[in-house]
Amino acid sequence: MPLHQLAQTLGADRVITDAAERAFYSSDVYAQAEPCAAVVRPQSIDELQRALRALAATKTPVVARGGGLSYTDAYLPATPDTVVVDLVALDRIHEINETDRYVVVETGCTWAKLRAALAEKGLRTPYFGPLSGLRSTVGGALSQGSIFLGSARYGSVGDAVLGIEIALASGELLRTGAWAAGNSPPFFRYFGPDLTGLLVGDAGALGIKTRASLRLLPAHPHQDFLSYEYRDFAAMAAAMSAVTRAGLPSECCGFDPVLTQKRLQRASLMSDAKTLGEVVKKQGVLEGLKLAVAGRNFIGGGWSAHLTIEADSPGELKAKVDAARALMAPGREVENSIPKVLNSQPFTPPNNMLGPKGERWVPVHGIVPHSLAQPAYQAVQAIFEREAANLTRLEIDVGYLATTIAEQGFLLEPVFYWPEAQTSYHQRMVEPAYLKRVQNFPANPEASACVHRLKREVADALRAAGATHFQLGKFYSYRHGRDPQALALIDAIKRQLDPDGRMNPGALR
């Protein structure tokens, strides 16, 4: 549609056609697409509905975007006539119901803002966000699937959601669960077929999420932290799975030696005064002193696992810590600096999208049952061993993050670091002080092509090992090998909700 008509509908300040802005909103952590036609910034759900009605009249493709912290092309426009809808102004917290234990929040709200509002009342959501929660939004997590903080005990964002409200391609609103009953508050997820689950992980292909209702529980007032070093992945994964199946940690993550050193090399992790101050403020002077004394050399060079354990009383905490130590005992207990820092600063600026020297960064992941963690690792490691000469020649570092997802899931995330020029996305999203400390490498198309090829090979290997994925975006294959009846059903739903196929074309491919 003529953009001036859209500006007349919403107001000129709501429609952005500046070239730099269009380029930024057509990029993510990993990729840069051809610039979109315009960016629309609604300030309310009503404005979003009006924009969608106007865009429907000319069958304009639409992509919704929150924090934009995807690395799978999730929010990149597939065609240059696409309009990107920036949802970050839709960040209101409509209701915190302390009695019935739910919160209703607009989907542009960041996890950091939501956590702060709930903490004032001694409450939290079971899963309470990714590490990028300063920028990452509730809607992005629901569209992409999301784990980390609270996930070892409480699962993913999908396990915390009670109901979702979306704006369809037509501009109409649809609600799920008890919320859809008309006279019921959004207190319960299930009322007939689980339409809430249908909308989790759709990558925005079925509509634009406007509000969500999430479960609440009392914040656990007591925490402790454990870190262990292991000789290899198999030993670490076995311990992580055992302690998670026992229901002991709220967070349980592991790093290989490469990723451990990358994290410890960051100037802010162990030496930054703000980091130490946050630890002291939350955990006391003694814990801050331990952190300072430990420095960066408390892990010898093996694989390391890190636990946060929460409880409602000192006695419960001690029992959990003792039980966790018994299960983690095949490893060597080391200073608990990493989980201690994560707890004191759960949400940090997205500086980790660049390595400690300024390298580009991109992960790939797969989620498998605990029993398949080792075969999945071996499948990926075989690729890296085969490509060792290329990786060395092109100065590509590879590492691993692992984390557990309640009793059923084990996430394995191979990570690439390589010398490559920063993009406009990095320039805007990474803190200026951090950018000044690191190198902006020259363009390196050969190394980037190698990373791109290996990303695909790793994703394929993980799928062959039985993995599923979050962050589907437009990278992971949703349709490959899928049951035909399941595909027919999702295609029929897509046609019903988005008959012209305009909502994030290319998603769920």
C-alpha positions as CSV (number, residue, x, y, z in Angstrom):
1,M,0.0,0.0,0.0
2,P,1.2,3.5,-0.4
3,L,3.0,4.3,2.8
4,H,1.5,7.8,3.0
5,Q,-1.9,6.1,3.4
6,L,-0.6,4.0,6.3
7,A,0.9,7.2,7.9
8,Q,-2.5,8.9,7.5
9,T,-4.1,5.9,9.3
10,L,-1.7,5.8,12.2
11,G,0.1,9.2,12.2
12,A,3.3,10.0,10.5
13,D,5.4,9.4,13.6
14,R,4.3,5.7,13.6
15,V,5.6,4.9,10.1
16,I,9.4,5.0,9.7
17,T,10.9,4.9,6.2
18,D,14.4,6.1,7.1
19,A,17.0,3.9,5.3
20,A,19.2,3.2,8.3
21,E,16.1,2.2,10.4
22,R,14.8,-0.1,7.7
23,A,18.2,-1.7,7.4
24,F,18.5,-2.2,11.2
25,Y,15.0,-3.7,11.4
26,S,15.9,-6.1,8.6
27,S,18.9,-7.5,10.5
28,D,19.4,-9.8,13.5
29,V,22.3,-11.3,15.5
30,Y,23.5,-13.3,12.5
31,A,22.1,-12.0,9.2
32,Q,21.2,-9.0,7.2
33,A,18.3,-9.1,4.7
34,E,17.2,-6.7,2.1
35,P,15.7,-3.7,3.8
36,C,12.0,-3.8,4.5
37,A,9.6,-1.2,3.0
38,A,8.8,0.5,6.3
39,V,8.7,0.0,10.1
40,V,5.5,0.6,11.9
41,R,5.6,1.4,15.7
42,P,2.1,1.1,17.2
43,Q,1.7,2.5,20.7
44,S,-1.3,0.4,21.6
45,I,-3.1,-2.7,20.6
46,D,-5.8,-0.6,19.0
47,E,-3.2,1.0,16.8
48,L,-1.8,-2.4,15.9
49,Q,-5.2,-3.6,14.8
50,R,-5.7,-0.5,12.7
51,A,-2.4,-1.0,11.0
52,L,-3.1,-4.6,10.3
53,R,-6.5,-3.8,8.7
54,A,-4.8,-1.2,6.5
55,L,-2.1,-3.7,5.5
56,A,-4.7,-6.4,4.8
57,A,-6.4,-4.2,2.2
58,T,-3.3,-4.4,0.0
59,K,-2.1,-7.8,1.1
60,T,1.2,-6.5,2.3
61,P,3.5,-9.0,4.0
62,V,4.0,-8.3,7.7
63,V,6.7,-9.4,10.2
64,A,6.4,-8.7,13.9
65,R,9.5,-7.9,15.9
66,G,10.3,-7.4,19.6
67,G,13.8,-7.3,20.8
68,G,15.1,-8.7,17.5
69,L,17.6,-11.1,19.2
70,S,17.0,-14.0,16.9
71,Y,19.9,-15.7,15.1
72,T,17.6,-17.8,12.8
73,D,16.3,-15.1,10.4
74,A,13.1,-15.2,12.5
75,Y,12.1,-11.6,12.0
76,L,13.9,-10.8,8.8
77,P,11.6,-9.7,5.8
78,A,11.4,-12.3,3.1
79,T,10.6,-9.7,0.5
80,P,11.4,-6.0,0.2
81,D,7.7,-5.0,0.3
82,T,7.4,-6.3,3.8
83,V,6.3,-4.0,6.7
84,V,8.0,-4.8,10.0
85,V,5.9,-4.1,13.1
86,D,8.0,-3.0,16.1
87,L,6.1,-4.1,19.2
88,V,8.4,-2.7,22.0
89,A,6.0,0.1,22.9
90,L,3.3,-2.5,23.8
91,D,4.9,-3.2,27.1
92,R,2.2,-2.5,29.7
93,I,1.6,-4.9,32.6
94,H,-2.2,-5.0,32.8
95,E,-2.8,-7.1,35.9
96,I,-0.8,-8.8,38.6
97,N,-3.4,-11.1,40.3
98,E,-1.8,-12.1,43.6
99,T,-4.8,-14.2,44.7
100,D,-5.3,-16.2,41.5
101,R,-1.5,-16.2,40.7
102,Y,-1.4,-14.9,37.1
103,V,-0.1,-11.8,35.4
104,V,-1.4,-10.3,32.1
105,V,1.3,-8.5,30.2
106,E,1.6,-7.0,26.7
107,T,4.0,-8.9,24.6
108,G,6.5,-6.0,24.0
109,C,7.3,-6.1,27.7
110,T,10.9,-7.2,28.4
111,W,11.6,-10.0,30.8
112,A,13.6,-7.6,32.9
113,K,10.7,-5.2,33.3
114,L,8.3,-8.0,34.1
115,R,10.6,-9.5,36.7
116,A,11.2,-6.2,38.4
117,A,7.4,-5.5,38.7
118,L,6.7,-9.0,40.1
119,A,9.7,-8.9,42.5
120,E,8.0,-5.9,44.3
121,K,5.3,-8.3,45.3
122,G,7.5,-11.2,46.1
123,L,6.3,-13.1,43.0
124,R,7.9,-14.5,39.8
125,T,6.9,-16.5,36.7
126,P,8.2,-20.1,36.9
127,Y,10.4,-19.6,33.9
128,F,11.5,-16.0,34.0
129,G,13.4,-15.3,30.9
130,P,16.5,-15.8,28.8
131,L,19.9,-14.2,29.6
132,S,19.1,-11.5,27.0
133,G,16.0,-10.4,29.0
134,L,17.0,-6.8,29.1
135,R,16.0,-6.7,25.5
136,S,14.1,-9.9,24.8
137,T,10.4,-9.7,25.1
138,V,7.6,-11.9,26.4
139,G,6.1,-12.1,22.9
140,G,9.4,-13.1,21.3
141,A,9.9,-15.9,23.8
142,L,6.4,-17.2,23.1
143,S,6.8,-17.0,19.3
144,Q,10.2,-18.6,19.3
145,G,10.2,-20.8,22.4
146,S,12.6,-19.9,25.2
147,I,14.5,-21.4,28.1
148,F,17.2,-20.7,30.7
149,L,16.3,-18.9,33.9
150,G,14.2,-21.3,36.0
151,S,14.2,-23.9,33.2
152,A,15.9,-26.8,35.0
153,R,13.1,-26.9,37.5
154,Y,10.1,-25.3,35.7
155,G,10.7,-26.0,32.0
156,S,10.3,-23.5,29.1
157,V,8.2,-20.4,28.5
158,G,5.5,-22.7,27.1
159,D,5.1,-24.3,30.6
160,A,4.4,-20.9,32.2
161,V,1.8,-19.5,29.8
162,L,-1.9,-19.7,30.6
163,G,-3.4,-17.8,27.7
164,I,-2.5,-15.8,24.6
165,E,-4.2,-13.0,22.8
166,I,-3.1,-12.5,19.1
167,A,-4.0,-10.0,16.4
168,L,-4.8,-11.9,13.2
169,A,-3.8,-10.8,9.7
170,S,-7.3,-9.2,9.5
171,G,-6.7,-7.1,12.6
172,E,-9.2,-9.2,14.6
173,L,-8.3,-10.4,18.1
174,L,-8.2,-14.1,19.2
175,R,-7.8,-15.3,22.7
176,T,-7.1,-18.8,24.0
177,G,-7.8,-20.9,27.1
178,A,-10.3,-19.8,29.7
179,W,-9.6,-16.2,28.5
180,A,-11.7,-17.0,25.3
181,A,-14.8,-18.0,27.3
182,G,-15.9,-14.4,27.5
183,N,-16.8,-14.2,31.2
184,S,-13.6,-16.0,32.5
185,P,-10.4,-14.3,33.5
186,P,-7.2,-15.8,32.0
187,F,-6.5,-18.0,35.0
188,F,-6.5,-21.4,33.3
189,R,-5.0,-22.7,30.1
190,Y,-7.3,-25.6,29.3
191,F,-10.8,-25.2,27.9
192,G,-11.2,-27.8,25.1
193,P,-8.4,-28.1,22.6
194,D,-5.2,-26.4,23.7
195,L,-5.1,-23.4,21.4
196,T,-2.6,-21.7,23.7
197,G,0.0,-24.4,22.9
198,L,-0.8,-24.0,19.2
199,L,0.4,-20.4,19.3
200,V,3.7,-21.1,21.2
201,G,6.6,-21.5,18.9
202,D,4.7,-20.4,15.7
203,A,7.5,-17.8,14.9
204,G,4.7,-15.2,14.3
205,A,3.3,-17.2,11.4
206,L,-0.3,-17.4,12.8
207,G,-0.6,-13.8,14.0
208,I,0.9,-11.1,16.2
209,K,0.9,-11.8,19.9
210,T,-0.5,-8.8,21.8
211,R,-1.0,-10.0,25.4
212,A,-0.2,-13.1,27.4
213,S,-1.3,-14.5,30.8
214,L,1.5,-16.2,32.7
215,R,1.5,-18.3,35.9
216,L,2.9,-16.8,39.1
217,L,4.5,-18.4,42.1
218,P,6.2,-17.0,45.2
219,A,9.8,-16.1,44.7
220,H,12.1,-18.5,46.6
221,P,13.9,-16.5,49.2
222,H,16.9,-18.8,49.7
223,Q,19.6,-19.6,47.1
224,D,22.9,-21.4,46.9
225,F,25.2,-22.2,44.0
226,L,27.4,-25.1,43.0
227,S,30.1,-25.5,40.3
228,Y,31.9,-28.7,39.3
229,E,34.6,-29.6,36.8
230,Y,34.6,-32.8,34.7
231,R,37.0,-34.6,32.5
232,D,34.7,-34.8,29.5
233,F,31.2,-34.1,28.2
234,A,29.8,-37.5,29.1
235,A,30.6,-37.2,32.8
236,M,29.3,-33.6,32.9
237,A,26.1,-34.5,31.1
238,A,25.4,-37.5,33.2
239,A,25.7,-35.4,36.4
240,M,23.6,-32.6,35.0
241,S,20.8,-35.0,34.0
242,A,20.9,-36.8,37.4
243,V,20.7,-33.7,39.5
244,T,17.9,-32.2,37.2
245,R,15.8,-35.4,37.3
246,A,16.0,-35.2,41.1
247,G,14.3,-31.8,40.9
248,L,17.1,-30.0,42.7
249,P,18.4,-27.0,40.6
250,S,16.4,-24.1,39.1
251,E,19.2,-23.5,36.6
252,C,21.7,-26.1,35.5
253,C,24.1,-25.3,32.7
254,G,27.4,-26.5,31.4
255,F,30.3,-25.2,29.3
256,D,33.1,-26.9,27.4
257,P,36.7,-25.5,28.0
258,V,36.5,-23.2,25.0
259,L,33.2,-21.5,26.0
260,T,34.3,-21.3,29.6
261,Q,37.4,-19.4,28.7
262,K,35.4,-17.1,26.3
263,R,33.2,-16.2,29.2
264,L,36.0,-15.8,31.7
265,Q,37.9,-13.6,29.3
266,R,35.1,-11.0,29.3
267,A,36.4,-8.1,31.2
268,S,33.1,-7.6,33.0
269,L,32.6,-11.1,34.3
270,M,35.1,-11.2,37.2
271,S,36.7,-7.8,37.5
272,D,34.0,-5.2,36.8
273,A,33.1,-3.2,39.9
274,K,29.5,-3.3,39.0
275,T,29.5,-7.1,38.9
276,L,31.1,-7.3,42.3
277,G,28.7,-4.7,43.6
278,E,25.7,-6.7,42.5
279,V,27.0,-9.9,44.1
280,V,27.7,-8.0,47.4
281,K,24.2,-6.4,47.3
282,K,22.4,-9.6,46.7
283,Q,24.6,-12.3,48.4
284,G,26.7,-10.4,50.9
285,V,30.2,-9.1,51.4
286,L,31.7,-12.6,52.0
287,E,30.4,-13.9,48.7
288,G,31.7,-10.9,46.8
289,L,35.1,-11.4,48.5
290,K,35.1,-15.0,47.4
291,L,34.4,-13.9,43.8
292,A,37.2,-11.4,43.8
293,V,39.7,-13.9,45.3
294,A,38.8,-16.7,42.8
295,G,39.5,-14.5,39.8
296,R,39.5,-16.2,36.5
297,N,41.5,-19.3,37.1
298,F,39.2,-21.5,39.3
299,I,38.5,-23.9,36.4
300,G,41.4,-26.0,35.3
301,G,40.5,-26.6,31.6
302,G,37.8,-29.2,31.8
303,W,34.1,-29.2,31.2
304,S,32.2,-27.3,33.9
305,A,28.6,-27.5,35.2
306,H,26.9,-24.7,37.2
307,L,23.8,-24.9,39.4
308,T,21.5,-22.5,41.1
309,I,19.5,-24.1,43.9
310,E,16.4,-22.3,45.4
311,A,14.4,-23.1,48.4
312,D,11.7,-21.7,50.7
313,S,13.6,-22.3,54.0
314,P,17.2,-22.7,55.1
315,G,16.6,-26.3,56.0
316,E,15.1,-27.1,52.6
317,L,18.1,-25.4,50.9
318,K,20.7,-27.3,52.9
319,A,19.0,-30.6,52.1
320,K,18.9,-29.8,48.4
321,V,22.5,-28.7,48.3
322,D,23.7,-31.8,50.1
323,A,21.7,-34.0,47.7
324,A,23.0,-32.1,44.7
325,R,26.6,-32.5,45.9
326,A,26.2,-36.2,46.1
327,L,24.9,-36.4,42.6
328,M,27.6,-34.0,41.2
329,A,30.4,-35.8,43.1
330,P,32.0,-37.6,40.2
331,G,33.3,-34.1,39.3
332,R,35.6,-31.7,41.2
333,E,33.9,-29.0,43.1
334,V,35.3,-25.5,42.1
335,E,34.5,-21.9,43.1
336,N,30.9,-21.1,42.2
337,S,31.7,-17.7,40.6
338,I,29.7,-18.3,37.4
339,P,26.3,-19.2,38.8
340,K,26.8,-16.6,41.5
341,V,27.3,-13.9,38.9
342,L,24.4,-15.1,36.8
343,N,22.1,-14.9,39.9
344,S,23.2,-11.4,40.8
345,Q,22.8,-10.2,37.2
346,P,20.4,-12.5,35.4
347,F,19.9,-10.0,32.6
348,T,22.9,-8.3,31.0
349,P,23.4,-6.1,27.9
350,P,23.6,-8.3,24.8
351,N,27.4,-7.9,24.5
352,N,27.8,-11.7,24.2
353,M,26.8,-11.5,20.5
354,L,30.5,-10.6,20.1
355,G,33.3,-12.6,21.5
356,P,35.9,-11.2,24.0
357,K,38.1,-10.0,21.1
358,G,35.2,-8.8,19.0
359,E,34.6,-12.0,17.1
360,R,31.2,-12.7,15.6
361,W,29.1,-15.2,17.5
362,V,26.3,-17.6,16.5
363,P,24.9,-20.7,18.2
364,V,23.0,-23.7,16.9
365,H,21.1,-25.9,19.2
366,G,19.1,-29.1,19.6
367,I,16.9,-30.4,22.4
368,V,17.0,-34.2,23.1
369,P,15.9,-36.5,25.9
370,H,18.5,-36.9,28.6
371,S,19.3,-40.4,27.3
372,L,20.4,-39.0,23.9
373,A,22.7,-36.2,25.1
374,Q,25.9,-38.2,24.5
375,P,24.9,-39.5,21.0
376,A,23.9,-35.9,20.0
377,Y,27.2,-34.5,21.2
378,Q,29.2,-37.3,19.4
379,A,27.3,-36.5,16.1
380,V,28.2,-32.8,16.3
381,Q,31.8,-33.4,17.5
382,A,32.4,-35.7,14.5
383,I,31.7,-32.7,12.2
384,F,34.1,-30.5,14.2
385,E,36.9,-33.1,14.2
386,R,36.5,-33.6,10.4
387,E,36.7,-29.9,9.8
388,A,39.5,-29.3,12.3
389,A,42.0,-28.1,9.6
390,N,39.5,-25.6,8.2
391,L,38.5,-24.3,11.6
392,T,42.2,-23.7,12.5
393,R,43.1,-22.1,9.2
394,L,40.1,-19.7,9.3
395,E,40.5,-19.0,13.1
396,I,37.0,-20.3,13.8
397,D,36.5,-21.3,17.5
398,V,33.8,-23.8,18.4
399,G,32.4,-24.4,21.9
400,Y,29.4,-25.9,23.6
401,L,26.7,-24.8,26.0
402,A,24.5,-27.4,27.6
403,T,21.5,-26.8,29.8
404,T,18.7,-29.0,31.2
405,I,15.0,-28.4,30.8
406,A,13.1,-30.0,33.6
407,E,13.1,-33.8,33.8
408,Q,12.7,-34.5,30.1
409,G,15.0,-32.2,28.1
410,F,18.7,-31.7,27.5
411,L,19.7,-28.8,25.3
412,L,23.0,-29.0,23.5
413,E,24.1,-25.7,21.9
414,P,27.3,-25.7,19.7
415,V,28.6,-22.1,19.4
416,F,30.8,-20.5,16.6
417,Y,33.2,-17.6,17.1
418,W,35.0,-16.2,14.0
419,P,36.7,-13.0,12.9
420,E,34.2,-11.0,10.8
421,A,33.1,-7.4,10.5
422,Q,30.4,-6.1,12.8
423,T,27.0,-5.3,11.4
424,S,24.7,-2.4,12.1
425,Y,22.9,-4.7,14.5
426,H,26.0,-5.1,16.6
427,Q,26.8,-1.4,16.4
428,R,23.4,-0.5,17.9
429,M,22.8,-3.3,20.4
430,V,26.2,-3.8,22.0
431,E,27.2,-1.3,24.7
432,P,29.4,1.4,23.3
433,A,32.0,0.9,26.1
434,Y,32.3,-2.8,25.1
435,L,32.6,-2.0,21.4
436,K,35.5,0.3,22.2
437,R,37.4,-2.5,23.9
438,V,37.1,-5.0,21.1
439,Q,38.3,-5.2,17.5
440,N,36.0,-4.7,14.5
441,F,37.5,-7.2,12.1
442,P,37.6,-6.7,8.4
443,A,35.1,-8.6,6.2
444,N,35.9,-12.3,6.1
445,P,33.6,-14.0,3.5
446,E,35.5,-17.2,3.5
447,A,35.2,-17.8,7.2
448,S,31.6,-16.7,7.2
449,A,30.8,-19.1,4.4
450,C,32.4,-22.0,6.4
451,V,30.4,-21.1,9.5
452,H,27.2,-20.9,7.5
453,R,27.8,-24.4,6.0
454,L,28.7,-25.9,9.3
455,K,25.6,-24.4,11.0
456,R,23.5,-26.3,8.6
457,E,25.4,-29.5,9.0
458,V,25.2,-29.3,12.7
459,A,21.5,-28.6,12.7
460,D,21.0,-31.6,10.3
461,A,23.1,-33.8,12.6
462,L,21.1,-32.8,15.6
463,R,17.8,-33.5,13.9
464,A,19.1,-36.9,12.8
465,A,20.0,-37.6,16.4
466,G,16.4,-37.0,17.5
467,A,16.5,-33.3,18.4
468,T,13.8,-30.8,18.4
469,H,14.4,-27.0,18.4
470,F,13.3,-23.6,19.7
471,Q,14.0,-20.5,17.7
472,L,12.6,-22.1,14.5
473,G,12.6,-18.8,12.6
474,K,13.5,-19.5,9.0
475,F,16.6,-21.7,9.7
476,Y,15.5,-24.9,11.4
477,S,13.4,-27.2,9.3
478,Y,9.8,-27.6,10.7
479,R,8.4,-29.6,7.8
480,H,11.3,-32.1,7.2
481,G,10.1,-35.6,8.1
482,R,7.0,-34.2,9.8
483,D,3.9,-36.5,9.9
484,P,1.8,-35.5,6.9
485,Q,-1.4,-35.3,9.0
486,A,0.3,-32.9,11.3
487,L,1.4,-30.8,8.4
488,A,-2.1,-30.8,6.9
489,L,-3.6,-29.6,10.2
490,I,-1.1,-26.8,10.7
491,D,-1.5,-25.7,7.0
492,A,-5.3,-25.6,7.4
493,I,-5.0,-23.5,10.6
494,K,-2.5,-21.2,8.8
495,R,-5.0,-20.7,5.9
496,Q,-7.9,-20.1,8.3
497,L,-6.0,-17.4,10.3
498,D,-3.9,-16.0,7.5
499,P,-5.5,-16.8,4.2
500,D,-3.2,-14.7,2.1
501,G,0.0,-16.1,3.8
502,R,1.2,-12.6,4.7
503,M,2.2,-13.2,8.4
504,N,6.0,-13.7,8.5
505,P,6.3,-15.5,5.1
506,G,8.9,-18.2,5.2
507,A,8.4,-19.1,8.9
508,L,7.5,-22.8,9.7
509,R,9.0,-23.9,6.4
